[in-house]
């Protein structure tokens, strides 16, 4: 109750709603005032961007309006400065209105509000011209902080229907506007569509107006407040010379706050949740590393190596069927978890086979440890939910880490310091996390039953969890996997790995929340049907439509994860989890066989049948749902305890971790978004340096990830256009990676991934310093052997359209395939009237057999050097360009194939085959001298011992 004041003491009073009105009015004056001044004085200048100006672009973006031009910048800064006072007052009043005893959320939201206000000042007064990096840091911090501010205000909003309605309208419109905003920005930045930036500008201005409008809703609540200035010493009546004011606020009471956040915040609780999640992250890191570690061996053996049997290391939970072992593991879970960290220590072992053994042992201990700890917590639903949350959030953390490190996990055994690994830090944190999170289990080794009756089949439950694990691993362990399933070349008609990978991660997180808060619907057959429709759409469709199916499936998989795992621990741990990993391994093998059918027994039966694998995955999950449906809902237990505040508080900590991971994902997407401002190495000569390289799935001879070494060689050779073969890594056995993301962003190149992972090839990719105008993916005739991929792309080289073909033909064992493929490719190359370059893997001897189909009248293409007799696989062909140089560069230990490079001049006649000395070649058309003689890092010009130049 507000204190009673003497009327004579009150100097002034006013309704607090005027704080909101003042904040809204001054903020709008800042933006609208700058816009009016800018349009009046510098219209054509502020609508100009890097590609187009007036009249193609006719409305300015926010940043162009409030940027560096005088006087609009001054108008904006003046009014935004005046906004700061009401802004801080608004944040303070909101905290007073929403604070509750023993509740931390109001303090957190108030802190976020202050942070947003300060970062707003950062990007306002430090423009991109002043300091581009700090401007971006403040801007992205402001935008990221908008998420918890909006969510917190919605959760804390008093029960006022008008305020809640408008907050939902404005926040929903705000986040919905982000989708077309990103779309039109990509249309402008990537596709350079005239007028796209103007459309983008309208959505950008809409975001500003909606952001301010969201905070303007406080007018409704603040009208119940009155700010009173009271003279406590009679100064205004001459009793002193110092004025003192005091605001007395009366807030609404007994308003509902989300039950999850009502308990007092504890840093210890958050630390425990973080340690649990990090343990989950370590498990998923080891599980996703096993496939790529095993893959190294059949890759070099070119067939079954015997090391593949180690994928069965995940069957270790079978030992929990022996009671003394089960009791020992449960009672000594810390020891078992620490032993599992040998999987992280594998990076210290240089020998590939020994490193694989370490990974397999570590993962086997991790599997038995997680099975045991979930089983041990089954008698305590609150603690069990915490472990399940940690397990699922570990997957999210692993995906976010891969998003940050260009699809590599920094603590994998194929990573180390020289290629960007963070193994030392990851191992140290893992030890601390284990020590923190394994202090005890609920049962202390006793087989205490789960509350309520146990129904359903353990066999069907195992199938369900197996399908769940396979879906999480094969589709959700990397944010770009499903995006590449629906990728189909240029122009872009669907999502991109960056920034839309953050959208995938956001949906994964929301799906987990849905599974926790709406378990009844998550376990329903109706929801299963929705998930199945999403899987079907992803499998059969491309572009945005296919991606929408992917998001539905991702949402479903994460929603059903807590349901299936909670049900699984009701059954015996050995029977349930050993069978789970057995069925999971079968799905993994099927997932491999659809593309590796030429190298495995019975492989042709699974040839190109990803649809079968996806169907089996969903049927397995359906079996689990069938078993769960026999289990009575927890709400029906007669002895079900009342909801515990501690349970809500614990769940809140895991949601805090999830929120932090999602904010990190958004930040990474912003920081990784490419500039698309690329230039070739020697534009003064109008030359194209083109190359072909088989990168051996980005694993070098010593089982280290080779992206950094590949990047260094491409950069030092000054390559403008390169075709990469054996480049599709988006499968479990390759770690669900994408080397092209790192290369494209680091080297500043456009990229076409080529036929996606659901097209059953070993991959072909194209990287180009020149814009890719159009590209088409081909799956060439392959009736006998493995599918041959090809990319047919058109690039804009100095204003001239040039066609580039990247092609990997069939193997030596399949002559029929190679003959049919040569005819197909010759027809495609003959058909184009533009200059063209073929970057290829042909498997033929020069001047013999299929070579004469690829080269000559049938294709219209010329060999870059007909006299080079020492070739078998890699070839560079061309037409309509002047070939100026050719070199062969040794591979060192990166792959099993050399790198071939050709130099071409645009808009010049083809020329002959006469060689000329290097000193007659312009500097810009010469190959780097770095690789002459002994070269560098094992790379040198070989075969000819020096580049060849042509007249």
LUMDO-337971 format. One record per residue (C-alpha): x, y, z. Coordinates in steps of 0.2 Angstrom, whole numbers, plus 2048, in hexadecimal, padded with zeros to 3 digits. Example, Ala and Ser with C-alpha at 12.3 -4.5 7.8 and 13.67 -1.06 7.14 Angstrom:
2
83E7EA827 8447FB824 
***
This chain:
951
800800800 8078117FB 80C81C80A 80182A80F 80883B80A 80484C811 7FD857803 808865808 81785A805 8138567F3 81C8617E7 8178597D7 80F8497D1 80B8417C0 8058307B9 8138247B4 80B8217A3 81283179D 82482979F 81E81C792 816829787 826834788 831825783 826820775 82583276E 83783676F 83D826768 832827759 838839757 84A833756 846827748 83883073E 841841740 85183A738 84783272A 83E842726 84E84C726 85883E71C 84A83D70F 84985070D 85C85370C 865843706 8588386FE 8628316F0 87282F6FA 86A826709 8618196FD 8718156F4 8798046F9 8877FA6F2 87D7F36E3 8707FF6DF 86A8116E1 85B81C6DD 84E8186D5 8518056D7 8528086EA 8478166F0 845814703 85481570F 85880871D 85980D72F 86B80C730 86D817720 861824727 869826739 87B823733 88882F72F 88083D725 87C84E72D 870854733 865844734 87283B73F 87284A74B 85F84A74C 85F838750 86C83975D 864848766 85383F767 85A82E76C 864837779 85483F780 84C82D780 85982678C 85182E79B 840828799 847817793 8508147A4 84181A7AD 83680E7A3 8427FF7A7 8428047BA 82F8067BB 82D7F57B2 8387ED7BF 82E7F57CD 81E7EF7C5 8237DD7C3 82F7D97D1 8297CB7DC 8307C37EC 83D7B67E9 83C7B87D6 84B7BB7CC 8437BE7BB 83E7D07BD 8507D47C2 8567CB7B3 84A7D47A7 84F7E47AF 8617E17AC 85E7DC79A 8547EC798 8637F779F 86E7ED793 8647F1784 863803788 87680478A 8797FA77A 86D805771 878814775 88780A76F 88080775D 87881875C 888822760 895817758 890815746 89780873A 8A2815733 8A9819744 8AD807749 8A57FA73F 8A97EC74B 8A27F575B 8937FB752 88F7E974D 8927E375F 8877EF767 8797EC759 8797D975B 87A7DA76E 86A7E676D 8617DA761 8657CA76B 8607D277C 84F7D6774 84B7C4775 84C7C2788 8447D378A 8357CF780 8337BE787 8367C5799 8297D3797 81C7C7790 81F7BB79F 81F7C97AC 8107D37A5 8037D57B2 7F27CE7AE 7EC7DC7A3 7E37D5793 7E67E5789 7F87E678D 7FB7D478A 7F27D477A 7FC7E3773 80C7DB779 8087CB770 8047D5760 8137E0760 81F7D2765 8187C5758 8197D274A 82A7D774F 8317C574E 8267C173F 82E7D0736 8407C9738 83C7BB72C 8387C671D 8467D2723 8537C4721 84C7BE711 84D7CF708 85E7D270F 8647C2707 85B7C76F7 8657D76F7 8767D16FE 8777C06F6 86C7C26E6 86E7D46E4 85C7D76DF 8587E96DB 84B7F06E7 84D7E26F4 8567EE700 8487FA6FF 83C7EC704 8487E7712 8487F9718 8367F971B 8377EA726 8467F172F 83C801733 82D7F6738 8397ED745 83D7FE74C 82B80474E 8267F3755 8347F3761 82F804768 81D800768 8207F0772 8277FB780 81980877E 80C7FB785 8137FF796 80780E795 7F980279A 8017FC7AA 80A80C7AF 7F98167B0 7F780E7C1 8078167C7 8098287CD 81A8307CF 81A83C7DD 8278497E1 82784C7F4 83085A7FD 83585180D 83E860815 83486E80F 841875803 83487A7F7 82D885805 83E88D809 844880816 85487C80D 85D87D7FD 85D86C7F6 84E8647ED 84B8517F1 83F8477E7 8388367EA 82E82B7DE 8218217E7 81A8127DD 80B8077E0 80C7F77D6 7FF7EA7D2 8007DA7DD 7FD7C87DB 8007C77C9 8047B67C1 8167B37BC 81B7A47B2 81D7967C0 82E7917B9 8367A27BE 82E7A57CF 83B79D7DA 84B7A67E0 8597A67D4 86879C7D9 87979D7D0 87D78C7D7 86D7857CE 87278D7BE 8847867C0 87D7747C2 8727767B3 88077C7A8 88C76E7AE 87E7617AA 87C769799 88E769796 88F75679A 88175478D 88B75E780 89A753783 890743780 88974A770 89B75076B 8A173E76D 893736765 894741755 8A773F755 8A672C754 8A072B742 8AD73773B 8BB72E744 8B571D73D 8B372472C 8C572872A 8C9715728 8BD70F71B 8C2720712 8D471B711 8D170870E 8C470C701 8B86FF708 8B46F6719 8C36F8724 8BE6EF734 8BE6FE73F 8AB70073B 8A76F4749 8AC701756 89B70A753 8946FC75E 89D70476D 88D70D770 8856FC776 88E6FD787 87E700790 87B6ED78E 8876EB79D 87A6F37A8 8706E37A7 87D6DC7B4 8776E27C5 8886E47CD 88E6EE7BE 87E6F97BE 8806FD7D0 8937017CE 88F70C7C0 8817157C8 88B7177D9 89B71D7D0 8937277C2 8A07347C4 8AE7287C0 8A57217B1 8A27337AA 8B57377AD 8BA7287A4 8AF72D795 8B973D793 8C773278B 8BC73577B 8C174877D 8D3744781 8D573A770 8DB74A768 8EC747771 8EE737768 8F7739757 8F4727750 8E3727748 8DE71574D 8E371875F 8D972875F 8CA71F759 8CC712767 8CC720773 8BD72876C 8B471776C 8B871377E 8B3725784 8A272477B 89F712782 8A1719793 89672878F 88871D789 888712798 88A7227A4 87B72B79C 87071B79C 8747187AE 87272A7B4 86172B7AB 85C71A7B3 86271F7C4 85772F7C4 8477277BF 8407277D0 84173A7D1 8387427C2 83F7537C6 85174D7C5 84E7427B6 8477517AD 85675A7B0 86174D7A9 85674B79A 85775E797 86A75D799 86B74F78C 86075877F 868769782 879761780 87375E76E 86E77076C 87F776773 88876A768 87F771759 88278375E 89577F760 89577874F 88C787748 89A792750 8A8788749 8A2785737 89A77473B 8A976D744 8A7769756 8B777175F 8B976376B 8B975575E 8C874975D 8CA74F74B 8CE760751 8DD76775A 8E577875C 8EC77A74A 8DA778742 8D078274E 8CD77575C 8C977A76E 8CD769775 8D776F785 8C977B78A 8BB76E786 8C4760790 8C776B79F 8B577179F 8AF75F79E 8B875A7AD 8B17687B7 89F7647B0 8A17527B5 8A77567C7 8987627C9 88A7587C1 88E7477C8 88E74A7DB 87F73E7DD 8717357D6 85F7347DD 8617217E0 8737207E6 87370F7DD 8637087E2 8567027D5 84870E7DB 83970D7CF 83271B7C5 8227227CD 81271B7C6 80F70B7BD 81A7067AE 81170179E 8176FF78C 8246F5784 8376F7787 83A6F0775 82F6FD76D 83670B779 847706773 842708761 83B719765 84A72076E 855719760 84B722753 84C73275E 85F731760 86172E74D 85673D749 860748755 87174274F 86E74173C 86375173A 86575C749 87775A74E 87C768742 87177773E 87577672B 871764727 85F766723 86277671B 86E76D70F 86076070C 85576D704 8637776FB 8627766E8 86E7836E1 86D7956DC 8637A06DB 86079E6EE 84E7976F0 84F791702 859793713 86B795714 87778D721 87A79F728 86F7A772E 86179A72E 86B78D738 866798747 854796742 856783743 85E784754 85078F75A 843783755 84C77575D 84C77E76D 83A78376C 836771768 83F76B778 835778782 82577277B 829760780 82C765792 81D770794 810767789 81475478B 80374F788 802756776 814751773 81073F776 80073F76B 7FE73675B 7F8746753 80874E757 81173F750 808741740 80D75373F 81F74E741 81E740734 81774D727 82675872B 832749728 829745717 82A757712 83C759716 84074870C 83774D6FD 8377606FB 84476E6F8 8467806FC 83C789709 82E77C708 83A76E70C 84177871A 83077B722 82F768723 84076772B 83B774738 82B76A73C 83575A73E 842763749 83576A754 82D758756 83D74F759 84275A767 83075B76E 82F74876F 841746777 83C748789 82D73D787 83672E780 84573078B 83A73179B 831722796 841718791 8487197A3 83870F7AA 83F7007A2 84F6F67A5 85E7017A0 8686F3798 8596EC78E 8536FD789 863707785 86D6F977E 85F6F6771 85D70876F 86F70A769 86E6FA75F 85F700755 867711754 87770A74C 86D700740 86571173A 876719739 87C70A72E 86D70C723 87071F722 88271B71C 87D70D710 871719706 8817216FF 88F714702 8867066FA 8947026EE 8A06FE6FD 8956F4709 88C6E3709 87B6E4703 87D6F66FF 8736F76EF 8636F26F9 865703702 86B70D6F3 86471F6F3 85671B6FF 85772970C 84472870B 845716713 85071D720 84572B725 836720725 83F714730 84472273C 83272873D 82B71673F 83771474E 832724756 82071E753 82370E75C 82A71876B 81A72276B 80F71276B 81870C77A 81771D783 80471E77F 80270E78A 80A718798 7FD7227A3 8007347A3 80A73A7B2 7FB7457B7 7F07367B9 7FB72F7C7 7F272E7D8 8027317E2 80873E7D6 81074C7E1 80B75E7E0 8157697D4 82576F7DD 82C7807DD 83D7787DC 83876F7CD 83377F7C4 8437887CA 84E7797C3 8457797B2 84878C7B1 85B78A7B2 85B77E7A3 85078B79A 85D79879E 86A78D796 85F78A787 85C79D785 86F7A1786 872794779 86579B76D 86B7AD770 87D7A676C 87679E75C 86E7AF756 87F7B875A 8897AB750 87D7AD741 87F7BF741 8927BF743 8937B1735 8887BA729 8937BC719 8967CD711 8957C76FF 8A17D46FA 8AD7C96F1 8BA7CD6E4 8C67C26DA 8D87C26DE 8DE7CB6CD 8CF7D56C6 8DC7E06BD 8DF7D16B1 8CD7CB6B0 8D47BA6B4 8CC7AB6BC 8D779F6C6 8CD78E6C6 8D177E6CF 8CB76D6D2 8CE7636E2 8C87536EB 8C97576FD 8C6746704 8B774B710 8C3758719 8CC74A722 8DF74B71F 8EB73C720 8ED73D733 8DA73E736 8D975173A 8CC75C733 8D5765724 8CA775721 8D8780727 8E577871C 8D977870D 8D678B710 8E878F711 8EC787700 8DD78E6F7 8E27A06FD 8F479F6FA 8F17986E8 8E57A76E5 8D779C6DF 8C77A56D9 8BC7966D4 8BF7846DB 8B57746DA 8B67696E9 8B27566E8 8AF74A6F6 8A77596FF 897753706 899750719 88775271F 886740725 889738736 89872F730 8A074072A 89A74973A 88D753731 89976072C 89A76D71E 8AC772719 8A577E70C 89E78A719 8AF78D721 8B878F710 8AB79B709 8AA7A6718 8BD7A671B 8C27A8709 8B47B4704 8AC7A96F7 89A7A56F1 8967926F4 88B7856EC 88B7756F6 88576B6E8 87975C6E9 87475B6FB 87774C707 866745703 86B7436F1 8777346F5 88773A6ED 89973D6F5 8977506F1 89C75D6E5 89E7706EA 8A27806E1 8AA78F6E9 8AC79F6DF 8B27B16E2 8A67B66D4 8937B66D7 88A7A66D3 87B7AB6C8 87479A6C6 8787886CA 8707776C6 8747676CF 8757576C5 8757456CA 87D73C6BB 87872B6B4 88071E6C0 87770D6BD 8857036C5 89070D6D0 88E71B6DC 88572B6D7 88F7386CE 88B74A6D3 88E75A6C8 88B76C6CA 8877776BB 8897896C0 88A79A6B8 8957A76C0 8967BA6BC 8A97BD6B8 8AC7CF6B5 89C7D16AC 89D7C26A2 8937B26A6 89E7A36A7 8977916AA 8A17866B6 89E7736B7 8A47696C6 8A37576C4 8A87466CC 8A67376C1 8A47256C6 8B17196CB 8BD70F6C1 8B36FF6C5 8A47066BC 8A87096A9 89570A6A4 8927186B1 8A17226AB 89C720698 88A72669C 8917346A6 89D73A699 88F73B68C 884745698 89175169D 89775468B 885758687 883765695 89476D690 89076E67E 87F775681 886785689 88B79467E 89479D68B 8A679B690 8A878C69B 8B47836A7 8B37706AD 8BA76C6BE 8B97596BE 8BE7486C4 8BD73D6B4 8C672D6B7 8CD72B6A6 8DE72C69D 8E273B692 8DE739680 8D6728683 8C4721686 8B772D68E 8C473B68D 8BF73E67B 8AD740680 8B174D68C 8BE756681 8BA75B66E 8AC75E663 89F75466D 8A176067C 8A976F675 8B676F683 8C9770682 8D576768E 8DF774698 8EF76A693 8EE75C687 900758689 8FE75469C 8FE74169B 90073D6AD 8ED73F6B2 8E07336B7 8D373C6C2 8D374F6C1 8D17596B2 8CE76B6AD 8C576F69D 8C077F695 8B8789687 8B679B682 8C47A168D 8D67A468B 8E0797695 8EF7A069C 8F77946A9 8F67826B0 8FE77B6C0 8FD76B6CA 90076D6DD 90475F6E9 8F875A6F6 904758705 8FA74E712 8E9756710 8E174A704 8E573C6F8 8E47476E9 8EE7566E2 8E67676DE 8E676D6CC 8E577F6C7 8E27886B7 8E279B6B3 8D67A26A6 8D47B469F 8C27BA69B 8BD7C268B 8CC7BC681 8CE7AF674 8D279D679 8E479D672 8EF78E66E 8F9781677 90A78A676 91478C686 91C79C68B 9297A0699 9227A86A9 92B7B96A6 9207BC697 9107BA6A2 9087C96AB 90B7C96BE 8F87C76C1 8F77B76B6 9067AE6BF 9047A16CC 90B7A56DD 91E7A26DF 91B79B6F0 9197896EA 9287886DF 93677D6E3 9337746F4 92377F6F6 91B781707 913775714 915766708 90D7706F9 9177736E9 9157736D7 9197626D1 9187576C1 91E7656B7 92776D6C6 92077E6C1 9117856BA 90E7856A7 90979569E 90179768D 9027A467F 
***
